[in-house]
Amino acid sequence: MIKTRQVNYNDLEAIVYHYKNAFGRAITIDQYLKTFLDNQTFHSQIALDDKNDIIGHIGISQNSIKGLKEKKIGFRFSTFINEKNRGTGVYQNLMISTLDYLREINWD
């Protein structure tokens, strides 16, 4: 059964590993933190298989809207699904989990 949850610091090394496999280029932990950490909170989500191995990721980055200091916008970046899990509904479950999480924290 696939599980989804919010990223935490313990996931970073595995995410960096899977990122390189998915995109063919490296991301450092520092780059990941600068992109996806907001006020000590990761808004990114991961999908885990039965062995608790990461099989998918959706990164959410938040930025201010120019001219509207109090308004922000979120961007979906660095989405990947492990090749052998593609076409199995992992992405759909991960996206639903991500949207539910963003609604839960009132990130409309």
N, C-alpha and C positions, 0 to 999 in steps of 0.2 A: 504494500500500500504506500502511495506517495504521501509525504507530509510536506507542508510548507510552513515557513516561519521567517521572522525578521532576522537579518544578519546580526551577528555579534562579533566581538573582537577575536574570539577563538576560531572563527571561520576564515579569517583573512588569508592565511597561507594556502588553504585549499582553494579559495576563490582565485587567488593569483595563479595557481597551477592550472586550474580549469580555464581561466581566461586565456592563457597562452595556448592551450590546446584548441580552444574554440576559434580564436581570432588570429593565431599565428604570430602574435606579438605580445610582448610582456607589458604588464602593468605592475608598478611597485606598490607596496602597501601604503607608502606615503601618498602616491597619486590616488589610490583608492580612498584614503581618508579625506583628502582634499575635495574629492568629487562627491562622495556619498555620505559623509558624516556631517550632520547638522545639529548644533547644540548638543553634542555628545550622544546623538541618536542616529542610528542607521535607518533610513527609510527603505532600504533595499530588502528584497526577499529572496530566499533560496528554497529549492525543492530538494528533498532528501528521499533516497530509496530505503528499502527495508534494512539495509546495513548502515543507515545514517550517512551515506556518502552523498556529496552534493552532485546532483544531476541537472540542476538548472538554476538560473539566476536572473533576476530583474533588478537593475540598479535605478534608483530614483534620485535625481539631483534637483535641488530647489534653488531658484534664483529670483532676485527682485525684478520687478517689471520697471523699466526705465520710466521716470516721470511719476510713478505711483509707489512711493516708498513703502507704504503699508501693504501693498499687494505683492504676492509672489506667484511664481509659476513652477510647476514640476515638469521635468523631462525624464523620459524613460531612456536609459542608456545601458550598454553592456549586457544585453539580453542574450543568454545562451542556454541551450538545452543539449545535454550530452547526446552525441550522435545516435547511439543505440536506443535512446528514449524518445527520439523525434517521432511524431505521428502517433503518439500514444495518449495524448491529452495532457501531458505534463505542462506545456506552455499555457494552455487554457486554465488549468487549475492554479498555476502560479500567478497568472494575470488576475484571476478572480480574487485570490488571496491578497494580492498587492492592492487592488482597488478597495477591498473590504478594510484592509489595514488603514489606508489613507482616509476612508470615510470615518472610521473609528476614532482617528485622531483629529477629525474635523478639518481635514486638509482639502477643502472643496475648491 
